[in-house]
Amino acid sequence: MVGMEDLSIIVKRLEEVTERLEAIGENYSGDSKPVTQAEKLTISVTAYDDIYNGTFKAFLENCDKIGSEVATAAPLIDKAFKAQREFLRIASQAKAPSAGDLNTLLKPLGDIIGEIQDYRERMRRCDYFNHLSALSEAIPALGWVTVSPAPAPFVLEMNHAGQFYTNRVLKDWKEKSHVHVEWVKSWLQTLTELQAYVKQFHTTGLVWNKNGDDALAVSKTPSEPKPTAGAPPPGPPPPPPPPAPTAENGNNGIAKSGRNELLESLNQGNDITNKLKKVTEEEMTHKNPALRSDGIVKAKEPSATAKQPSTTSTSTQGCQQARTELDGKRWNVEFHKDNKCITIADTEPHHSVYIYKCEGSTIQVGGKCNNIILDQCKKTGIVFQSAVSGIEFINCQSMQIQVLGSVPTISVDKTDGCQMFLSKDCMDVNIITAKSSEMNVMIPNGDEFVEQPLPEQFRTTVHGLKLETFPTDWNCDLV
């Protein structure tokens, strides 16, 4: 995360940019002089630097904390944002180029975006594929410079495209490592700030300098160094001096050595035994034969009363507060127990629903959402209208689902017990199961349902160099 020193620098720079923007709003600077178009564009580049040095810098730090393939992808993302910054610098100093020259100027950014997407395809078998997919799906947002007349909604659309995979990252890593949660937050915040930046400075499309030079000529000039925000704050004060020697440390302030302490103890004579612990009769081996076996006097076991507070403390720490709230584009339903009235009234197609560790509860989801995930739930039922992507059960027990509208896919993974009530609108649903048992599908037939079990056991036969797998038909095997 961004340190306090960096945060104070960013806040100071934002205040300066705000003052300039307020002046630009009236086309006059603080000294009553007109503000030129070039000055406005220079401020837009400075605002982009604030995004880079703030939230995006925190995102890069989180990539380094995760390490592995994510840390390898971080320099590519950094290179893409720097390439966009260079393109914005050219736009602030040059007039709009021809279509051919524009493609030449955009080629470095396009090549980097393609490299990021190629790296994701090569790493399909790695543990952080969802992380790389989240970056690969959202990084085309930097292509807003070619969109008009509304580039800001394009950034938002790419942000939503990547959120499908960021939701998977949260699902897989939320309980394992908090740094992955911070990684998702910093990445989504970077895209959100980029969208706000585009909306403010390039509302109808990329703004060029009407009085600028040729774009290709400007691209060959070296980029100016990024402005710094003053000298760094002074370091911490030096540590205090060591305490002055006292009489407790020995004669003349010098600590006693082990040899001197031993000689003083010997000089005490018979008084040396005054500090020894008295042995009671129950600890004497000649009076207690049971102690002679190992010669060790065992310490007394703590009483049951002493153990009780630790048990209570442990159970208290295990309690989690139930919540149902909308966080950005995702509904979080967590830690509900024996609650039969959980309702999400209206959802939108870009909303996702994540249900975590609910027990003995019933959830109703209205409207049409993107996808629904139930993770580590027990004896819980869900009734929903429609889902664009599908619904997933992961590590659940004794679950029930009822579809009122349509859903393309139902995924059941590591789940014991799942009753699926379908509607007439989702008769073409795909049901994908893995490591699960006791699954039944209730198919509508008029006003009733026909129950059909899903196979749990399969038979595989070898035919040459190929394998053929079929569900086991118990009726045929028993004949």
Backbone torsions as a table, in degrees:
resi	resn	phi	psi	omega
1	MET	NA	164.3	-179.9
2	VAL	-73.2	131.2	-179.1
3	GLY	-73.0	169.2	-178.7
4	MET	-64.6	-35.6	179.9
5	GLU	-65.2	-46.7	178.7
6	ASP	-63.8	-37.5	-178.7
7	LEU	-64.2	-41.5	179.0
8	SER	-65.1	-35.4	177.9
9	ILE	-66.3	-43.5	-179.2
10	ILE	-64.0	-42.5	179.8
11	VAL	-61.8	-41.2	179.9
12	LYS	-63.2	-41.5	180.0
13	ARG	-68.5	-37.5	178.4
14	LEU	-64.4	-36.8	177.2
15	GLU	-63.9	-40.9	178.6
16	GLU	-64.7	-42.5	179.5
17	VAL	-64.6	-38.0	-179.9
18	THR	-63.2	-42.6	178.1
19	GLU	-60.8	-41.7	179.4
20	ARG	-66.9	-38.7	-179.6
21	LEU	-65.6	-38.3	177.9
22	GLU	-63.5	-37.2	177.7
23	ALA	-69.8	-38.8	-179.9
24	ILE	-65.4	-32.2	179.1
25	GLY	-54.6	-28.1	178.3
26	GLU	-108.7	8.0	178.6
27	ASN	62.3	26.3	176.5
28	TYR	-136.3	145.0	178.3
29	SER	-87.7	-177.0	-176.6
30	GLY	-66.2	-24.9	-179.8
31	ASP	-99.5	25.5	175.0
32	SER	65.8	20.7	176.3
33	LYS	-98.6	142.8	179.9
34	PRO	-60.3	143.2	178.6
35	VAL	-93.7	125.4	-177.2
36	THR	-80.8	166.0	178.6
37	GLN	-63.8	-36.3	179.5
38	ALA	-63.1	-38.6	178.8
39	GLU	-65.8	-38.2	177.5
40	LYS	-61.1	-43.6	-179.2
41	LEU	-68.1	-34.2	177.2
42	THR	-63.5	-38.6	178.2
43	ILE	-66.6	-34.4	178.3
44	SER	-65.6	-35.9	176.3
45	VAL	-68.0	-38.9	177.4
46	THR	-63.4	-38.5	177.7
47	ALA	-64.8	-35.8	175.8
48	TYR	-65.4	-38.3	176.4
49	ASP	-61.4	-34.4	178.7
50	ASP	-64.4	-38.0	175.7
51	ILE	-64.8	-44.3	-178.1
52	TYR	-63.4	-44.2	-176.5
53	ASN	-80.3	-10.1	-178.7
54	GLY	-103.9	-97.1	-174.7
55	THR	-63.8	-41.9	-178.3
56	PHE	-65.7	-35.5	176.5
57	LYS	-63.8	-39.8	176.1
58	ALA	-63.4	-36.7	177.5
59	PHE	-63.1	-43.3	178.7
60	LEU	-63.2	-37.8	177.7
61	GLU	-64.6	-38.7	177.6
62	ASN	-67.3	-32.9	175.2
63	CYS	-62.1	-42.1	178.6
64	ASP	-65.6	-34.4	179.0
65	LYS	-67.6	-38.0	178.1
66	ILE	-70.9	-41.8	176.9
67	GLY	77.6	-162.9	176.4
68	SER	54.9	-139.0	-175.4
69	GLU	-64.7	-28.9	178.7
70	VAL	-66.4	-42.1	177.3
71	ALA	-66.2	-31.5	177.2
72	THR	-69.1	-35.8	-179.8
73	ALA	-75.4	-22.7	-176.4
74	ALA	-57.4	-45.7	178.7
75	PRO	-61.8	-30.2	178.0
76	LEU	-68.6	-42.8	176.9
77	ILE	-63.6	-41.9	178.6
78	ASP	-61.4	-40.9	179.5
79	LYS	-64.2	-36.9	178.9
80	ALA	-66.2	-43.6	179.3
81	PHE	-67.2	-35.1	176.7
82	LYS	-68.4	-36.6	177.6
83	ALA	-64.7	-38.5	177.1
84	GLN	-66.9	-37.4	178.7
85	ARG	-62.8	-40.8	178.2
86	GLU	-65.0	-38.6	178.3
87	PHE	-65.3	-39.4	177.4
88	LEU	-66.3	-35.3	176.1
89	ARG	-63.1	-42.3	178.4
90	ILE	-63.1	-41.8	-179.8
91	ALA	-64.0	-32.0	-179.4
92	SER	-74.6	-15.9	-176.7
93	GLN	-117.8	-4.6	-174.9
94	ALA	-129.4	157.2	174.6
95	LYS	-84.1	165.6	-175.0
96	ALA	-59.1	128.4	-178.1
97	PRO	-86.3	176.8	174.8
98	SER	-74.1	170.4	-178.0
99	ALA	-62.1	-39.9	179.4
100	GLY	-66.1	-44.6	178.8
101	ASP	-66.1	-34.3	178.9
102	LEU	-63.3	-41.3	177.4
103	ASN	-63.5	-36.4	178.0
104	THR	-65.2	-41.4	-179.6
105	LEU	-69.7	-31.3	-178.4
106	LEU	-85.5	-10.8	-175.5
107	LYS	-59.3	-43.4	178.9
108	PRO	-59.0	-42.5	179.2
109	LEU	-66.4	-42.0	178.9
110	GLY	-64.1	-38.2	178.8
111	ASP	-64.8	-38.9	-179.5
112	ILE	-68.3	-42.1	177.9
113	ILE	-61.1	-41.9	176.6
114	GLY	-63.5	-36.8	178.1
115	GLU	-65.4	-38.1	178.0
116	ILE	-64.8	-42.5	-179.6
117	GLN	-69.4	-35.5	176.8
118	ASP	-66.4	-38.7	179.0
119	TYR	-63.5	-38.7	177.1
120	ARG	-62.4	-40.8	-179.5
121	GLU	-66.9	-33.3	179.8
122	ARG	-73.9	-21.7	-175.4
123	MET	-104.5	32.5	-176.3
124	ARG	-64.3	-26.3	-176.7
125	ARG	-94.6	3.0	-177.9
126	CYS	-82.9	164.0	-177.6
127	ASP	-72.1	-17.7	-176.0
128	TYR	-110.7	33.2	-178.6
129	PHE	-64.1	-36.9	178.5
130	ASN	-65.0	-36.1	176.2
131	HIS	-62.3	-48.5	-178.4
132	LEU	-65.8	-34.9	178.5
133	SER	-67.2	-38.3	177.8
134	ALA	-60.7	-39.6	178.1
135	LEU	-72.1	-42.7	-176.3
136	SER	-65.4	-37.8	-178.3
137	GLU	-74.7	-28.2	-174.7
138	ALA	-98.2	-21.2	-174.9
139	ILE	-64.1	-24.7	174.1
140	PRO	-60.6	-8.3	175.6
141	ALA	-57.9	-25.7	178.2
142	LEU	-67.6	-11.9	176.6
143	GLY	-79.1	10.6	178.2
144	TRP	-60.0	-21.4	-177.1
145	VAL	-65.4	-15.9	179.8
146	THR	-102.0	2.6	-174.6
147	VAL	-103.1	136.3	173.0
148	SER	-153.7	149.5	10.8
149	PRO	-96.0	7.7	-176.1
150	ALA	-136.1	81.6	-178.2
151	PRO	-75.3	-26.1	-177.3
152	ALA	-61.8	-45.0	176.4
153	PRO	-60.8	-27.6	176.6
154	PHE	-65.2	-41.5	176.3
155	VAL	-61.8	-41.8	178.3
156	LEU	-62.5	-40.0	180.0
157	GLU	-63.8	-41.9	177.9
158	MET	-67.6	-33.4	176.0
159	ASN	-62.5	-44.3	178.3
160	HIS	-65.3	-34.7	179.1
161	ALA	-63.0	-36.6	179.4
162	GLY	-80.1	-19.0	-176.6
163	GLN	-68.6	-21.8	175.4
164	PHE	-59.3	-38.5	-178.8
165	TYR	-86.1	-30.9	175.5
166	THR	-65.4	-33.0	175.1
167	ASN	-63.7	-37.2	176.8
168	ARG	-67.4	-36.7	176.6
169	VAL	-61.9	-44.4	178.5
170	LEU	-63.3	-39.2	-179.0
171	LYS	-65.0	-41.2	-175.1
172	ASP	-81.4	-28.7	-169.7
173	TRP	-119.3	-0.5	-174.0
174	LYS	-59.3	-41.4	-178.0
175	GLU	-91.5	-7.9	-176.5
176	LYS	-94.6	-46.2	-176.0
177	SER	-151.6	125.3	-177.9
178	HIS	-72.0	-19.4	-178.1
179	VAL	-65.2	-28.0	177.6
180	HIS	-69.8	-34.3	175.7
181	VAL	-65.0	-43.9	178.0
182	GLU	-64.8	-34.9	178.1
183	TRP	-62.0	-45.9	179.5
184	VAL	-63.5	-45.5	-178.2
185	LYS	-61.7	-44.0	-177.8
186	SER	-67.7	-36.0	178.6
187	TRP	-69.0	-47.1	178.9
188	LEU	-64.3	-36.6	177.9
189	GLN	-66.8	-36.0	176.9
190	THR	-61.6	-45.4	179.3
191	LEU	-67.2	-36.0	178.3
192	THR	-65.4	-42.4	178.0
193	GLU	-68.2	-34.2	176.5
194	LEU	-64.4	-40.7	177.8
195	GLN	-62.5	-44.1	178.7
196	ALA	-63.8	-37.5	178.1
197	TYR	-63.2	-46.5	-179.6
198	VAL	-63.3	-40.9	-179.0
199	LYS	-64.8	-33.0	-176.5
200	GLN	-83.2	-42.9	-172.2
201	PHE	-102.2	-22.6	-177.7
202	HIS	-134.7	60.8	-170.5
203	THR	-61.4	-45.1	-176.3
204	THR	-106.0	8.2	-178.7
205	GLY	140.5	170.5	-178.8
206	LEU	-60.5	129.9	-178.0
207	VAL	-95.3	124.2	176.8
208	TRP	-103.0	164.4	178.5
209	ASN	-86.0	110.3	-176.1
210	LYS	-62.9	-29.5	-178.4
211	ASN	-102.0	17.0	-175.9
212	GLY	-83.8	-176.7	-179.3
213	ASP	-90.5	-174.3	177.6
214	ASP	-66.9	137.4	-173.3
215	ALA	-65.3	-42.4	179.9
216	LEU	-64.8	-36.4	178.5
217	ALA	-67.4	-39.7	178.6
218	VAL	-66.7	-35.3	-179.2
219	SER	-65.1	-23.6	-180.0
220	LYS	-86.4	-12.1	176.8
221	THR	-80.7	146.3	-178.8
222	PRO	-66.1	145.9	178.4
223	SER	-74.2	140.8	178.9
224	GLU	-70.3	147.7	178.9
225	PRO	-63.0	145.3	179.5
226	LYS	-66.1	135.9	-177.5
227	PRO	-63.8	145.5	176.7
228	THR	-106.1	157.5	-175.2
229	ALA	-103.4	59.1	175.6
230	GLY	77.4	177.4	179.8
231	ALA	-72.7	151.5	179.4
232	PRO	-67.0	155.1	-180.0
233	PRO	-64.9	152.9	-178.7
234	PRO	-63.3	154.5	-179.3
235	GLY	-71.7	174.9	-179.4
236	PRO	-67.9	154.5	179.7
237	PRO	-64.9	156.9	-180.0
238	PRO	-66.1	155.4	-179.7
239	PRO	-65.3	152.9	179.2
240	PRO	-66.6	155.5	179.9
241	PRO	-67.3	157.0	179.6
242	PRO	-63.9	151.9	-179.7
243	PRO	-62.7	147.1	-179.4
244	ALA	-67.9	146.5	179.2
245	PRO	-63.1	141.2	179.1
246	THR	-121.1	173.2	-178.7
247	ALA	-68.4	-18.3	-178.9
248	GLU	-70.9	-18.8	180.0
249	ASN	-84.6	1.2	179.5
250	GLY	117.8	-175.4	-179.9
251	ASN	-66.8	134.2	177.2
252	ASN	59.4	27.3	176.1
253	GLY	76.4	8.8	-178.9
254	ILE	-98.5	130.0	-178.5
255	ALA	-66.5	146.6	-180.0
256	LYS	-72.6	141.5	175.2
257	SER	-86.1	165.4	179.9
258	GLY	-62.7	-33.1	-179.2
259	ARG	-67.7	-41.9	179.7
260	ASN	-65.5	-39.1	179.1
261	GLU	-64.2	-38.6	178.9
262	LEU	-64.5	-42.5	-179.7
263	LEU	-65.5	-39.0	178.7
264	GLU	-65.5	-36.8	178.2
265	SER	-65.1	-39.1	-180.0
266	LEU	-68.8	-31.0	-179.9
267	ASN	-73.0	-8.0	179.3
268	GLN	-74.5	-15.6	178.5
269	GLY	67.9	-132.1	-177.9
270	ASN	-68.7	-19.7	-179.6
271	ASP	-71.0	-8.1	-177.5
272	ILE	-67.5	-22.3	-178.1
273	THR	-89.1	0.4	-176.7
274	ASN	-66.3	-27.8	-176.5
275	LYS	-92.3	2.2	179.3
276	LEU	-76.3	146.5	-179.9
277	LYS	-78.2	137.1	179.4
278	LYS	-78.7	134.1	179.8
279	VAL	-89.0	122.8	179.5
280	THR	-79.7	169.0	-177.5
281	GLU	-65.6	-35.5	-178.8
282	GLU	-71.4	-13.1	176.8
283	GLU	-100.4	0.3	179.4
284	MET	-84.8	126.1	-177.1
285	THR	-69.7	-30.2	-178.7
286	HIS	-74.9	-15.6	176.6
287	LYS	-103.4	-11.0	178.4
288	ASN	-129.8	94.7	-177.3
289	PRO	-60.0	-26.0	-178.1
290	ALA	-64.7	-21.1	-179.2
291	LEU	-84.8	-8.2	-174.9
292	ARG	-79.3	-15.7	-175.2
293	SER	-63.8	-47.2	-179.8
294	ASP	-117.6	-7.7	177.7
295	GLY	69.8	15.9	-177.9
296	ILE	-113.8	129.3	174.5
297	VAL	-88.2	113.1	-176.3
298	LYS	-77.9	143.2	178.7
299	ALA	-72.1	155.2	179.8
300	LYS	-70.4	137.3	177.6
301	GLU	-73.5	142.3	178.5
302	PRO	-64.1	147.7	-178.2
303	SER	-73.3	164.1	179.2
304	ALA	-63.2	-30.1	179.6
305	THR	-65.2	-36.3	-179.6
306	ALA	-71.6	-28.2	-178.9
307	LYS	-78.0	-22.9	-171.9
308	GLN	-62.2	-41.2	-178.8
309	PRO	-61.0	-37.9	-178.3
310	SER	-66.2	-37.2	178.0
311	THR	-64.6	-42.8	178.6
312	THR	-63.6	-39.3	-179.8
313	SER	-64.6	-40.8	-179.6
314	THR	-64.1	-43.2	-179.9
315	SER	-66.6	-32.7	178.8
316	THR	-68.1	-38.0	-179.8
317	GLN	-68.0	-28.3	-178.7
318	GLY	-74.5	-14.2	-178.1
319	CYS	-76.3	137.4	177.3
320	GLN	-124.1	145.9	-178.5
321	GLN	-80.7	128.6	179.4
322	ALA	-69.1	145.2	179.0
323	ARG	-152.7	149.5	173.2
324	THR	-138.8	105.9	-174.2
325	GLU	-149.9	157.4	177.7
326	LEU	-97.1	117.7	179.5
327	ASP	-113.8	97.7	-176.3
328	GLY	69.8	-112.0	179.2
329	LYS	-106.5	10.9	-175.2
330	ARG	-125.8	132.8	172.3
331	TRP	-87.1	126.8	177.0
332	ASN	-107.0	120.7	176.1
333	VAL	-121.4	108.7	-169.0
334	GLU	-136.2	143.4	166.6
335	PHE	61.3	28.5	174.6
336	HIS	-81.5	142.2	179.0
337	LYS	-136.7	125.4	179.2
338	ASP	54.4	41.6	177.7
339	ASN	-113.4	110.7	-176.1
340	LYS	-95.4	4.7	-173.2
341	CYS	-126.5	42.2	177.1
342	ILE	-88.2	119.2	-174.0
343	THR	-133.1	129.6	169.2
344	ILE	-111.2	104.3	-166.7
345	ALA	-64.3	-59.6	-173.7
346	ASP	-128.6	125.8	173.7
347	THR	-116.4	162.5	179.6
348	GLU	-116.8	160.4	-175.3
349	PRO	-58.6	-22.4	179.2
350	HIS	-94.6	3.8	177.0
351	HIS	-86.3	144.9	170.9
352	SER	-119.6	153.6	-178.0
353	VAL	-121.2	123.6	-179.9
354	TYR	-119.3	115.8	-177.0
355	ILE	-111.2	122.0	-170.5
356	TYR	-131.4	126.4	173.4
357	LYS	51.2	49.8	172.5
358	CYS	-99.4	145.8	-175.8
359	GLU	-138.2	132.8	177.7
360	GLY	59.9	33.7	-174.2
361	SER	-123.1	166.8	176.6
362	THR	-130.4	128.0	-177.6
363	ILE	-116.5	133.0	175.6
364	GLN	-115.7	127.2	-178.2
365	VAL	-119.8	116.6	179.2
366	GLY	-94.6	167.2	179.2
367	GLY	75.9	-163.5	-178.7
368	LYS	-122.7	114.4	-177.6
369	CYS	-107.8	175.8	-178.6
370	ASN	-77.2	-57.9	178.9
371	ASN	-153.6	161.7	179.9
372	ILE	-130.3	133.6	178.7
373	ILE	-127.1	128.3	173.4
374	LEU	-113.3	119.1	-172.8
375	ASP	-123.2	122.1	175.7
376	GLN	56.1	45.0	177.5
377	CYS	-103.6	156.0	-179.3
378	LYS	-133.8	136.0	174.7
379	LYS	48.1	47.4	-176.2
380	THR	-121.7	141.5	177.3
381	GLY	-116.7	149.2	178.6
382	ILE	-135.0	133.2	176.5
383	VAL	-121.0	122.6	-178.3
384	PHE	-139.5	162.0	-176.9
385	GLN	-81.9	-67.9	-177.7
386	SER	-150.6	155.3	176.2
387	ALA	-136.8	135.8	-176.8
388	VAL	-72.8	-46.6	-176.2
389	SER	-91.0	-52.4	-179.1
390	GLY	156.5	-173.2	179.2
391	ILE	-131.0	140.9	-176.3
392	GLU	-127.2	139.7	171.6
393	PHE	-115.6	126.7	-177.3
394	ILE	-133.3	122.5	176.9
395	ASN	55.2	47.2	-178.0
396	CYS	-113.0	167.9	179.0
397	GLN	-140.8	135.6	174.0
398	SER	51.8	66.4	-176.4
399	MET	-109.0	156.2	174.9
400	GLN	-135.3	142.0	-179.8
401	ILE	-137.4	138.1	175.6
402	GLN	-131.9	123.7	179.9
403	VAL	-100.7	121.4	178.5
404	LEU	-90.9	-28.1	-179.9
405	GLY	-113.9	-111.5	-177.4
406	SER	-135.2	152.4	175.2
407	VAL	-153.8	132.4	-175.9
408	PRO	-77.6	-31.9	-172.6
409	THR	-141.5	137.9	170.4
410	ILE	-121.2	119.0	-178.0
411	SER	-111.4	128.3	-179.5
412	VAL	-124.7	115.9	-174.4
413	ASP	-130.2	124.0	177.0
414	LYS	53.8	48.8	-176.3
415	THR	-125.7	134.6	178.0
416	ASP	-110.0	106.9	178.7
417	GLY	93.2	107.6	179.8
418	CYS	-152.9	116.9	177.3
419	GLN	-102.6	123.5	-175.3
420	MET	-116.6	111.7	177.7
421	PHE	-97.6	114.5	-177.2
422	LEU	-94.8	165.4	174.7
423	SER	-111.3	170.7	-179.7
424	LYS	-68.5	-18.5	-178.8
425	ASP	-85.7	-7.6	-177.6
426	CYS	-126.2	40.2	178.7
427	MET	-72.4	-14.5	179.0
428	ASP	-100.8	23.0	-177.6
429	VAL	-68.3	147.9	174.4
430	ASN	-100.8	124.6	180.0
431	ILE	-109.3	118.1	-178.0
432	ILE	-112.1	124.7	-177.4
433	THR	-126.3	149.6	176.8
434	ALA	-154.9	127.6	176.1
435	LYS	54.1	41.6	-177.1
436	SER	-127.3	163.5	-177.3
437	SER	-146.7	165.6	176.8
438	GLU	53.8	54.7	-179.1
439	MET	-110.7	132.2	-179.8
440	ASN	-134.5	141.3	178.8
441	VAL	-111.8	125.6	179.0
442	MET	-99.2	108.0	-175.4
443	ILE	-97.3	128.4	-178.5
444	PRO	-67.4	136.7	177.4
445	ASN	-140.9	88.5	-173.9
446	GLY	72.7	-125.0	178.0
447	ASP	-93.7	3.5	-178.0
448	GLU	-121.8	175.6	178.3
449	PHE	-120.8	141.0	174.4
450	VAL	-103.2	123.1	-176.2
451	GLU	-89.2	128.1	177.8
452	GLN	-128.7	124.8	179.3
453	PRO	-79.8	148.0	173.7
454	LEU	-89.3	139.6	-177.3
455	PRO	-65.6	143.2	177.2
456	GLU	-115.5	-18.0	-177.8
457	GLN	-122.1	141.2	-175.4
458	PHE	-130.9	154.0	177.9
459	ARG	-116.0	129.6	-179.9
460	THR	-119.4	128.5	177.4
461	THR	-118.4	150.5	-178.7
462	VAL	-99.9	124.7	176.5
463	HIS	-124.5	97.4	-177.8
464	GLY	66.6	-118.0	179.2
465	LEU	-102.9	12.9	-178.5
466	LYS	-121.8	159.4	176.6
467	LEU	-115.9	139.9	175.6
468	GLU	-122.6	126.1	-175.4
469	THR	-119.9	133.0	178.8
470	PHE	-135.8	149.3	173.1
471	PRO	-63.1	144.9	179.3
472	THR	-74.0	126.2	177.8
473	ASP	-96.7	101.8	-173.6
474	TRP	-66.8	-33.7	-178.8
475	ASN	-61.9	-40.6	179.9
476	CYS	-71.8	-35.8	-176.9
477	ASP	-69.6	-29.3	-175.8
478	LEU	-81.3	-18.0	-177.5
479	VAL	-72.7	NA	NA
